[in-house]
Amino acid sequence: MKSAWRYKEIIFGVSLGLVMWIVDAAMHVQMSAETDVLAGFAAELFAPGATQLFFRALFLLIASAFGFVLWRANWRERELRALEEAIIAFHRQLDSPAMRIVNHVRMLQSQSHPARDELTQTVLALIGEDARIIDELAQQYIRFSEQVVAGRTREAVETLRAIAAWQTAPRRTPPVA
C-alpha cells in the first residue's frame, strides 16, 4: 500500500477519468427516453456506442495524463524531502558518539591519576574508537555532500541509508559507498 501511495497523483488522475466516465454515462441515460433507468445506465456504462466510448476513453486518457504530470511535478519535492529526512537521521547518528566522547572526557577529568589507572586506559580506547567513528562518518558526509552538489540526489540518499545501516549493525567498519 505504501508503494501505491507514491503514485497517488496518477491514481487520482485515473480515478478522475473513471468518475468522468460514470458521469457521462449518467448524462446519456438522463437524455434518453428509457423507462428502465438502471438497465439503461448499466448498458450505457459498460456497452456504450462507438462515439461515447471514444470520448470516455479520451476523458480517461486526459485525466490520467493530468495525474502523471502532477506526479512528475511532485517527484523532485518528494526526493528532496527524503534527502532532508536522511540528513536529519545522519546528524542524529553523529550526536551519540560525540556525547560519549564528552562523557568519557568528563570521566577522565574526575580521575586523580589518569595515566596509571586501568579504567583510564579503557576510557581512552573508547574515546579513540568514538573519534574514529566520527571521522569516518564525516568522510561519508563529504562524499554525500559531493553527490548532492553534483545533483545525484538518489545516490546521496542511498549513501545516507548505507551509513544508517552501518550504524545500526553490530560491526564497526565503515560502509564503502
N, C-alpha and C positions, 0 to 999 in steps of 0.2 A: 504494500500500500504506500510505503514511503517513496518508493521509486516512481510510482504513478503520480504522486504529488509533485514531483519535479516537473512534470509536464502539464500542470494544472491549466495553463493558458490554452494549450492545444485541446485539452479535454473540454474546456469552456467553449472553444470555437466549434467543436463537433457537436456539443450539446445544443448550442445556439442554432446550428444548422438543422438539427433534428426537431427542435421546437418550431422553427420556421416551417419545416415540412408538415408538422401536425397542424399548425395554424392555417396554412394554405389549404390543407385537406378539409379542415372545418369550414373555411370560407366557401369552398366549392360545393360542399354539402348544403350550406345555407342558401346558396344561389340556385341550387337545383330545386325541382318541384317534387322530389321524392317524398313519399309518406313515411317510409321506414328510415328514419334518420340514422339509427345505429348501424344498420346494414349498409346504408349508403356511405357512412363515414368509414367503416371498415374497408369497403370496396375502394373508396377514394384514397384511403391511406396506403393500402397495400397493393392495389392494382390500378394506378392512375393511368390516364391517357398518355400518349407519347409527349404531347406538349407540356402537360403538368409534370411528367417525370423529368423532362429536360430542365424545366425551371426549378423544380425542387432540388435536383442534383446540383444545379448551378448555385442555389441558396446554400446548400451543404458545402460545396467547394469554396465559396467565398467566405463563409463563416469559419471553415477550417483554416483557410489561408490567413484570415484575420487572427485566429488563435496562434498560428505558427509565428506570425510577425510579432505578436505580443511576447511570445515565449523567447524569441531571439533577442528582443529588446531588453528583456529582463535577465537574460543569461549572464551578461557581464556583471550586473549588480549582484546576482547570486554568487558568482565566482569571487567577487571582492568581499562579500560578506563571509564566505568560507575562509578566505585568506585572513580577514580580521579575527575571526574566531581562532584560527590556528596561531596567529601572533599572540593573542591573549593567553592561549594554552602554553605557548613557548615561554612567555615571561613567567608564568606560574611555575614552570619547571625549573627556571633559574633561581627562584626565590628559596626553595628548600635547601639546596647546597649552600647558598650564601648565608642563610640563617644558621645552618650547622657550623659554618666557619666562625661566625661571630660567637656562637655559644662555646665552641672549643677554645677560642682565644680567651674568653672570659674564664673558662676553667683553668687555663694555663696561668692566667694572671693571679688567680687565687691561691696557687701553689707557692709554698715558701722556697723550695729548691727545685726549680723547673728542670734543670739539666740532669739531675740524678734520679728522678722518680720514674718508676715503670709506667705509671699512669700517664705521665707527661710524654713518654715515647709513643704510647698508643694514640694519644690525642694528636700528637704531631703527625703520625701516619694518617690519621683520619683527615686532618687538615690538608695534607698533601693530596689525598685522594679526592676530596671535595674541590680543591683548587684545580686539579686535573680535569674533573668533570665540567666545571665551569668553563675552563679553557676550551675543551672540546665542543661544548655547546656554543661558545662564542664563535668558534671556527665554522660550525654548521650554520650559525646565524649569518655569517659573512657570505657563505655560499647561497643561503636563502635570499639575502639582500641582492646579490648579483642576479639571481633568477628573476626577482621582482623587477629590477631595473631593466632587464632585458625583455620584459613583457611575457615571460614564461610563467604565468600565474599558476596553471595546473601543476607544473613541475615544482614550483615553490611550495604549494600546498602539500604535495606528496613528500617533499623534503621535511617539512614540519611534522607530518604524520609519522615519518620514519623516526624522527627524533623522539616523538611521543611514545612510539612503540619501544624504542630503545630504553627510555627512562622507566617504563613500567616492567620491562623484562628483568629477570634476576641477574643477568650478566652485566658487566660493566665496561664492555668495549664499545667504542663509538660506532654508529652506523656509517656505512660507506654509501653515500648517495651520489 
